[in-house]
Amino acid sequence: MPEDVVISKRTKRELGRVDGNLVMEDATVKAEEPAGTIEVTGTTECRDDCTFQSSLHTSDLRGRGGDILVEGDLTVDNSIRIRRGELEVSGNLTTRKMEVDRKVEVGNDMDIESARVGGTLRVEGLSKASSVNVGGSYKASGDVEVDEIDVGGTVKVQGSTKSGRIDVGGSFSGEGSVEAGEIDVGGSVKIYSEASVKEIDVGGSVELAGGEGFGDIKVGGSLKSSKPLGFEQIRVGGSARISGGKGGSVNVGGSFHSYGDISFDDIDVGGTVDLDGNASGRSIDVGGKVRVSGGLELTEDLKVGGTAIVGGLLRAKAVRVGGKVEANKVEAVDEIRTNTLRTREGAMAQYIEIGRRGEVSGPLVAKEVMIRDRGKVEDIYAEKVTLRRDCRANNVYAARIEIESGCRIRGEVKYTDTLRLDRDVDLEVEPEKTEKLPPPPF
C-alpha cells in the first residue's frame, strides 16, 4: 500500500521516489541524487511556503496560503491548483491544467493545455497552450503559441505570436511577428514586426509594422503602419497613417494619410485624405480635402466636399468636387462638376459644369460644357456650350453655343450649327460659322 510522506514545518529533507502523496508545510526538499528529480506518484500538497531544490514530477500539485518554488523543471501529469499563493519554476513547466490565484513565473518553457492566473504570468521561454487566462498581465520573453489568450490587463510578447484569438482589456505588444485570427483589445495594440491578422478590433490605438494578411481592422482612435499594409477593410474613428499598400475599403472619421503607393476598393473619410505616391481604386468620398502627390485613377466616382489636388493625371468615371480641383490633367468618363478647375494640360468629360464665380485654367474638352454666372474660363471645345451671365472666356469652339448677357469673349467664337447671343455680349472677334471646328488639344 502506498503511504503518504509528510514533511513537517520548517524541515529540510532529501527525497527520491514517493509512491503515494507528498504533504509539505513550510518545508524544503531536494532530490537524493545530484541534478535528480523528485518523483511523486500521487498528489503533492503544499501548505504555506514550500521549496523544491530540484525538479519535480507529480500527478497533481496543490498549494494553499503560500508560495511554491521549484528550482528545476516542474512536470504535473494532471493539474496544478494554488490558492492564495504564487508559483515560481526556474526550468520548464509542463501540465494539463493550471489555476493559480496570484502569480506564476516560468524560467524556461511552458507547455500546458489551459492556464488560469489571477494576477500575473511571466514566461521566459516558449509559451505553448490551448488557452491562457490571466487577470492582470502576461509577459512572454520567448515565442507564444496559444490558441486563446484572455487577459484583463496587458500582454507583452518579445518573441513571435501565433494565436487564434487574443482578447485583452488593456494593451497588447508584440515585438516579433504576429499571426492571429482575431485581436480584440480595449486600449492599444503595438506590433513591431510584420503581422497577419484576420480581424483587429481595438478601442484606442493600433501601431503596426505592415504585413500582407490583414482582414478587418477596426480602431476607435488612431491607426499607424510603418510599412506597406495588405488589408480587406480599415475602419478608424480618428486618424489613420499607413505606408502604402493594397487593400479593400477605408473608412475613417478624421484623416487618412498614406506614405507610398496605394491601391484600394473605396475610401470614405470625413476629414482629409493625403496620399504620397500614386493611388488607384474604385471610388473616393471625402468631406474635406484630398491630396495625391502622384496620379489618381478611379473606376467609379471622386466626391469631395472641399478641394482635390492631384500631382499627375486624375482619371475617374465622375469628378464631383464642391470647391477646387487641381491636377496635371483630368479625364472623366461621365462628368466633371466643380467650382474651380486648374490643370496644366486640360480636362475632358462628357459633361463639364463650373459653378457660379468659378475659375478654370487649362482647356475644356467635352460633349457639353456649362459655365455658371460670372465664371472665368480659357478655351472650350465641345458640341454644346452654355455661358451664363457675366462669364469670361478665351476661345469657344462648339456646334451649338449659347452666351448670355454681360459675357466677354477675348478670342474666337466658332460654331457649326447655332449661336445664340444675348444683349451686351462683348466679342473681340466676330463669330464665325464653319463646317469644321479646330481639333481639341488632346
C-alpha positions as CSV (number, residue, x, y, z in Angstrom):
1,M,0.0,0.0,0.0
2,P,1.3,3.4,-0.9
3,E,1.9,5.7,2.1
4,D,1.8,9.4,2.3
5,V,5.1,11.2,3.0
6,V,4.6,14.2,5.4
7,I,7.3,16.8,5.7
8,S,6.7,18.8,8.9
9,K,7.0,22.6,9.3
10,R,10.4,24.3,8.7
11,T,12.0,21.0,7.8
12,K,14.6,20.3,5.1
13,R,14.8,16.8,3.6
14,E,16.1,14.8,0.7
15,L,13.7,12.7,-1.3
16,G,13.8,10.2,-4.1
17,R,10.6,8.5,-5.2
18,V,7.3,8.8,-3.3
19,D,4.8,6.1,-4.0
20,G,1.7,8.0,-2.8
21,N,1.1,11.6,-1.8
22,L,3.6,14.1,-0.6
23,V,2.4,16.6,2.1
24,M,4.6,19.6,3.0
25,E,4.1,22.6,5.3
26,D,6.6,25.5,5.1
27,A,9.3,23.0,4.2
28,T,12.2,22.5,1.8
29,V,13.1,19.3,-0.1
30,K,15.6,18.2,-2.8
31,A,16.4,15.1,-4.7
32,E,18.7,12.5,-3.3
33,E,20.7,12.4,-6.5
34,P,22.6,15.5,-7.7
35,A,20.6,17.1,-10.5
36,G,17.9,14.4,-9.9
37,T,14.1,14.6,-9.9
38,I,11.7,14.1,-7.1
39,E,9.1,11.6,-8.3
40,V,5.6,11.6,-6.6
41,T,3.1,9.1,-8.0
42,G,0.2,10.8,-6.1
43,T,-0.6,14.4,-5.2
44,T,1.9,16.9,-3.9
45,E,0.2,19.2,-1.4
46,C,1.9,22.3,-0.1
47,R,0.8,24.5,2.9
48,D,2.4,27.9,3.4
49,D,5.7,28.4,1.5
50,C,7.4,25.4,0.0
51,T,10.6,25.0,-1.9
52,F,11.8,22.2,-4.2
53,Q,15.6,22.5,-4.7
54,S,15.4,20.2,-7.7
55,S,13.0,19.1,-10.5
56,L,9.6,17.8,-9.5
57,H,7.4,15.2,-11.3
58,T,4.0,14.6,-9.7
59,S,0.5,13.6,-10.6
60,D,-1.1,16.7,-9.1
61,L,0.1,19.8,-7.3
62,R,-1.9,21.6,-4.7
63,G,-1.0,24.7,-2.7
64,R,-2.7,26.9,-0.1
65,G,-1.8,30.1,1.7
66,G,1.8,30.3,0.4
67,D,4.3,30.3,-2.5
68,I,5.8,27.3,-4.2
69,L,9.3,27.5,-5.7
70,V,10.7,24.7,-8.0
71,E,14.4,25.1,-8.7
72,G,14.3,23.0,-11.8
73,D,11.6,21.5,-14.1
74,L,8.0,21.0,-13.0
75,T,6.0,18.3,-14.6
76,V,2.5,17.7,-13.4
77,D,0.5,14.9,-15.1
78,N,-2.9,16.3,-14.3
79,S,-3.4,19.7,-12.8
80,I,-2.0,22.5,-10.6
81,R,-4.2,24.4,-8.1
82,I,-2.7,27.1,-5.8
83,R,-5.0,29.2,-3.6
84,R,-3.8,32.5,-2.2
85,G,-0.3,31.9,-3.4
86,E,2.3,32.0,-6.2
87,L,4.2,29.5,-8.3
88,E,7.8,30.0,-9.5
89,V,9.6,27.5,-11.7
90,S,13.2,28.1,-12.8
91,G,13.1,25.5,-15.6
92,N,10.3,24.1,-17.7
93,L,6.6,23.8,-16.7
94,T,4.5,21.1,-18.2
95,T,1.0,20.2,-17.1
96,R,-2.6,19.8,-18.5
97,K,-4.4,22.4,-16.3
98,M,-3.2,25.2,-14.0
99,E,-5.1,27.5,-11.7
100,V,-3.1,30.0,-9.6
101,D,-4.6,32.8,-7.6
102,R,-1.7,35.3,-7.7
103,K,1.4,34.9,-9.9
104,V,3.2,32.4,-12.0
105,E,6.8,32.8,-13.2
106,V,8.5,30.2,-15.5
107,G,12.2,30.5,-16.2
108,N,12.1,28.4,-19.4
109,D,9.3,26.9,-21.5
110,M,5.7,26.4,-20.5
111,D,3.7,23.6,-22.2
112,I,0.1,23.5,-20.9
113,E,-3.4,22.9,-22.1
114,S,-5.1,25.6,-20.1
115,A,-3.8,28.2,-17.6
116,R,-5.7,30.5,-15.3
117,V,-3.8,33.0,-13.3
118,G,-5.4,35.7,-11.1
119,G,-2.5,38.1,-11.1
120,T,0.5,37.9,-13.4
121,L,2.0,35.3,-15.7
122,R,5.7,35.6,-16.9
123,V,7.3,33.0,-19.1
124,E,11.0,33.4,-20.2
125,G,10.9,30.7,-22.9
126,L,8.3,29.2,-25.3
127,S,4.6,29.5,-24.2
128,K,2.6,26.7,-25.7
129,A,-1.1,26.3,-24.6
130,S,-4.6,25.8,-25.8
131,S,-5.8,28.7,-23.5
132,V,-4.3,31.3,-21.2
133,N,-6.5,33.3,-18.9
134,V,-4.8,36.0,-16.8
135,G,-6.5,38.6,-14.6
136,G,-3.6,41.1,-14.6
137,S,-0.6,40.9,-17.0
138,Y,1.0,38.3,-19.2
139,K,4.7,38.7,-20.3
140,A,6.4,36.3,-22.6
141,S,10.1,36.7,-23.4
142,G,10.1,33.9,-25.9
143,D,7.6,32.8,-28.6
144,V,4.0,32.3,-27.9
145,E,1.8,29.5,-29.4
146,V,-1.5,29.8,-27.6
147,D,-4.9,29.2,-29.3
148,E,-6.8,31.6,-27.0
149,I,-5.3,34.4,-24.9
150,D,-7.7,36.2,-22.5
151,V,-6.0,38.8,-20.3
152,G,-7.6,41.6,-18.2
153,G,-4.7,44.0,-18.2
154,T,-1.6,43.9,-20.5
155,V,0.1,41.4,-22.8
156,K,3.7,41.8,-23.9
157,V,5.4,39.2,-26.2
158,Q,9.0,39.7,-27.1
159,G,9.1,36.7,-29.4
160,S,6.7,35.7,-32.2
161,T,3.0,35.2,-31.5
162,K,0.7,32.6,-33.1
163,S,-2.9,32.6,-31.7
164,G,-6.5,32.0,-32.8
165,R,-7.9,34.8,-30.5
166,I,-6.3,37.5,-28.4
167,D,-8.6,39.3,-26.0
168,V,-7.0,41.9,-23.8
169,G,-8.7,44.6,-21.7
170,G,-5.7,47.0,-21.7
171,S,-2.9,46.7,-24.2
172,F,-1.1,44.1,-26.4
173,S,2.5,44.5,-27.5
174,G,4.2,42.0,-29.9
175,E,7.9,42.6,-30.7
176,G,8.1,39.6,-33.0
177,S,5.9,38.5,-35.9
178,V,2.2,38.1,-35.1
179,E,-0.2,35.6,-36.7
180,A,-3.7,35.6,-35.3
181,G,-7.2,35.0,-36.2
182,E,-8.6,37.8,-34.0
183,I,-7.2,40.5,-31.8
184,D,-9.8,42.3,-29.5
185,V,-8.2,44.9,-27.2
186,G,-9.8,47.7,-25.2
187,G,-6.8,50.0,-25.2
188,S,-3.8,49.8,-27.5
189,V,-2.0,47.4,-29.8
190,K,1.6,47.7,-30.9
191,I,3.2,45.1,-33.3
192,Y,6.8,45.8,-34.2
193,S,7.2,43.1,-36.9
194,E,5.1,42.2,-39.9
195,A,1.9,40.5,-39.0
196,S,-1.1,38.7,-40.4
197,V,-4.4,39.1,-38.5
198,K,-7.8,38.3,-39.9
199,E,-9.6,40.7,-37.6
200,I,-8.5,43.6,-35.3
201,D,-10.9,45.4,-33.0
202,V,-9.3,48.0,-30.7
203,G,-10.9,50.7,-28.7
204,G,-7.8,53.0,-28.6
205,S,-4.8,53.0,-30.9
206,V,-3.0,50.5,-33.2
207,E,0.6,50.6,-34.4
208,L,1.7,48.1,-37.0
209,A,4.9,47.3,-38.9
210,G,3.0,46.3,-42.0
211,G,2.0,42.9,-43.4
212,E,0.0,41.3,-46.2
213,G,-2.6,39.2,-44.4
214,F,-4.8,41.7,-42.6
215,G,-8.6,41.3,-42.8
216,D,-10.9,43.8,-41.0
217,I,-9.0,46.5,-39.0
218,K,-11.4,48.4,-36.7
219,V,-10.0,51.1,-34.4
220,G,-11.7,53.6,-32.2
221,G,-8.9,56.1,-32.1
222,S,-5.8,56.0,-34.4
223,L,-4.0,53.6,-36.7
224,K,-0.4,53.7,-37.8
225,S,1.6,51.4,-40.0
226,S,5.3,52.0,-40.7
227,K,5.4,49.5,-43.7
228,P,3.0,48.7,-46.5
229,L,-0.2,47.1,-45.4
230,G,-2.4,44.5,-47.1
231,F,-5.9,44.6,-45.8
232,E,-9.6,43.9,-46.6
233,Q,-11.1,46.8,-44.6
234,I,-9.9,49.7,-42.4
235,R,-12.4,51.4,-40.1
236,V,-11.0,54.1,-37.9
237,G,-12.8,56.6,-35.8
238,G,-10.0,59.2,-35.6
239,S,-6.9,59.2,-37.9
240,A,-5.1,56.6,-39.9
241,R,-1.4,56.8,-41.1
242,I,-0.1,53.9,-43.3
243,S,2.9,53.4,-45.6
244,G,1.0,52.5,-48.7
245,G,-0.2,49.0,-49.6
246,K,-3.0,47.2,-51.2
247,G,-6.5,46.7,-49.7
248,G,-10.2,46.9,-49.8
249,S,-12.3,49.7,-48.2
250,V,-11.0,52.5,-46.0
251,N,-13.5,54.3,-43.7
252,V,-12.0,57.0,-41.4
253,G,-13.8,59.6,-39.4
254,G,-11.0,62.1,-39.3
255,S,-7.9,62.0,-41.6
256,F,-6.2,59.3,-43.7
257,H,-2.6,59.6,-44.8
258,S,-0.7,57.0,-47.0
259,Y,3.1,57.4,-47.4
260,G,3.6,55.4,-50.6
261,D,1.7,54.0,-53.5
262,I,-1.7,52.5,-52.6
263,S,-4.4,50.6,-54.3
264,F,-7.9,50.1,-52.7
265,D,-11.5,49.5,-53.3
266,D,-13.0,52.6,-51.8
267,I,-12.0,55.4,-49.4
268,D,-14.7,57.2,-47.3
269,V,-13.2,59.8,-45.0
270,G,-14.9,62.6,-43.0
271,G,-12.0,65.0,-43.0
272,T,-8.9,64.9,-45.2
273,V,-7.1,62.4,-47.4
274,D,-3.3,62.7,-48.1
275,L,-1.7,60.2,-50.4
276,D,2.0,60.4,-51.1
277,G,2.5,58.5,-54.3
278,N,0.2,57.0,-56.9
279,A,-3.3,55.8,-56.0
280,S,-5.8,53.6,-57.7
281,G,-9.1,52.2,-56.7
282,R,-12.8,52.2,-57.2
283,S,-14.1,55.4,-55.5
284,I,-13.2,58.1,-53.1
285,D,-15.8,60.1,-51.0
286,V,-14.2,62.8,-48.7
287,G,-15.9,65.5,-46.7
288,G,-12.9,67.9,-46.7
289,K,-9.8,67.7,-48.8
290,V,-7.9,65.2,-51.0
291,R,-4.3,65.5,-52.0
292,V,-2.4,63.0,-54.1
293,S,1.2,63.6,-54.9
294,G,1.2,61.3,-57.9
295,G,-1.6,60.2,-60.2
296,L,-5.1,59.1,-59.1
297,E,-7.1,56.6,-61.2
298,L,-10.6,55.5,-60.1
299,T,-13.1,53.2,-61.9
300,E,-16.0,55.0,-60.2
301,D,-16.5,58.4,-58.7
302,L,-14.4,61.0,-56.9
303,K,-16.6,63.0,-54.5
304,V,-15.0,65.7,-52.4
305,G,-16.7,68.4,-50.3
306,G,-13.7,70.8,-50.4
307,T,-10.7,70.5,-52.7
308,A,-8.9,67.8,-54.6
309,I,-5.3,68.3,-55.6
310,V,-3.6,65.7,-57.8
311,G,0.1,66.0,-58.9
312,G,-0.4,63.8,-62.0
313,L,-3.3,62.6,-64.0
314,L,-6.7,62.4,-62.4
315,R,-8.9,59.8,-64.1
316,A,-12.4,58.8,-62.9
317,K,-15.9,57.9,-64.0
318,A,-17.2,61.2,-62.5
319,V,-15.5,64.0,-60.6
320,R,-17.7,66.0,-58.2
321,V,-15.8,68.5,-56.1
322,G,-17.5,71.3,-54.1
323,G,-14.6,73.6,-54.1
324,K,-11.5,73.3,-56.3
325,V,-9.8,70.6,-58.5
326,E,-6.1,70.9,-59.3
327,A,-4.3,68.3,-61.5
328,N,-1.9,68.0,-64.4
329,K,-4.9,66.6,-66.4
330,V,-8.4,65.5,-65.6
331,E,-10.2,62.8,-67.5
332,A,-13.8,61.7,-66.6
333,V,-15.9,59.2,-68.4
334,D,-19.2,60.9,-67.4
335,E,-18.9,64.3,-65.8
336,I,-16.8,66.9,-64.0
337,R,-18.6,69.2,-61.6
338,T,-16.7,71.7,-59.5
339,N,-16.3,75.4,-58.9
340,T,-12.6,76.0,-59.6
341,L,-10.7,73.7,-62.1
342,R,-6.9,74.2,-62.6
343,T,-5.0,72.0,-64.9
344,R,-1.8,72.2,-66.9
345,E,-2.9,70.0,-69.8
346,G,-6.7,70.4,-69.6
347,A,-9.9,68.5,-68.6
348,M,-12.1,66.1,-70.6
349,A,-15.5,64.6,-69.9
350,Q,-18.9,64.0,-71.4
351,Y,-20.3,66.9,-69.3
352,I,-18.4,69.6,-67.6
353,E,-20.0,72.1,-65.2
354,I,-18.3,75.0,-63.5
355,G,-20.1,76.7,-60.6
356,R,-21.0,80.3,-60.0
357,R,-18.0,82.6,-59.9
358,G,-15.8,79.6,-60.8
359,E,-12.4,79.7,-62.5
360,V,-10.8,77.4,-65.0
361,S,-7.2,77.3,-66.2
362,G,-6.5,74.8,-69.0
363,P,-8.7,73.8,-72.0
364,L,-12.0,72.1,-71.5
365,V,-13.0,69.3,-73.9
366,A,-16.5,67.8,-73.6
367,K,-19.7,66.9,-75.3
368,E,-21.4,69.6,-73.2
369,V,-20.0,72.5,-71.1
370,M,-21.9,74.6,-68.7
371,I,-20.3,77.7,-67.1
372,R,-22.4,79.3,-64.4
373,D,-22.8,83.0,-63.7
374,R,-19.5,85.0,-63.6
375,G,-17.3,82.1,-64.4
376,K,-13.9,82.6,-65.9
377,V,-12.5,80.0,-68.3
378,E,-9.9,79.7,-71.0
379,D,-10.5,77.6,-74.2
380,I,-13.6,75.4,-74.7
381,Y,-14.0,72.5,-77.2
382,A,-17.5,70.9,-77.2
383,E,-20.7,70.0,-79.0
384,K,-22.7,72.3,-76.8
385,V,-21.5,75.3,-74.7
386,T,-23.6,77.5,-72.4
387,L,-22.1,80.6,-70.8
388,R,-24.4,82.1,-68.1
389,R,-24.4,85.8,-67.3
390,D,-21.2,87.8,-67.0
391,C,-18.8,85.0,-67.9
392,R,-15.3,85.4,-69.3
393,A,-13.7,83.1,-71.8
394,N,-10.8,82.9,-74.4
395,N,-11.8,80.8,-77.4
396,V,-15.1,78.9,-77.7
397,Y,-15.5,76.1,-80.3
398,A,-18.7,74.1,-80.5
399,A,-21.6,73.0,-82.7
400,R,-24.1,74.9,-80.6
401,I,-23.2,77.9,-78.5
402,E,-25.4,80.0,-76.1
403,I,-23.9,83.1,-74.5
404,E,-25.9,85.2,-72.1
405,S,-25.7,88.9,-71.3
406,G,-22.6,90.5,-69.8
407,C,-20.2,87.8,-71.1
408,R,-16.9,88.7,-72.7
409,I,-15.0,86.5,-75.2
410,R,-11.4,87.6,-75.7
411,G,-10.6,85.2,-78.6
412,E,-12.5,83.3,-81.3
413,V,-16.1,82.0,-81.3
414,K,-16.6,79.3,-84.0
415,Y,-19.7,77.1,-84.4
416,T,-21.1,74.6,-86.9
417,D,-24.8,74.7,-86.0
418,T,-26.3,77.5,-83.9
419,L,-25.2,80.6,-82.0
420,R,-27.4,82.5,-79.6
421,L,-26.1,85.7,-78.1
422,D,-27.9,87.9,-75.5
423,R,-27.6,91.6,-75.4
424,D,-24.4,93.2,-74.0
425,V,-22.1,90.4,-75.0
426,D,-18.6,91.7,-75.7
427,L,-16.9,89.8,-78.5
428,E,-13.4,90.9,-79.6
429,V,-13.6,88.8,-82.7
430,E,-16.6,88.4,-85.0
431,P,-18.2,84.9,-84.5
432,E,-17.7,82.5,-87.4
433,K,-19.9,79.7,-88.6
434,T,-17.7,77.0,-90.1
435,E,-18.1,73.5,-91.5
436,K,-15.2,72.2,-89.4
437,L,-14.0,73.2,-85.9
438,P,-10.4,73.3,-84.7
439,P,-9.4,70.0,-83.2
440,P,-9.1,69.9,-79.4
441,P,-5.6,69.8,-77.9
442,F,-6.0,66.2,-76.8
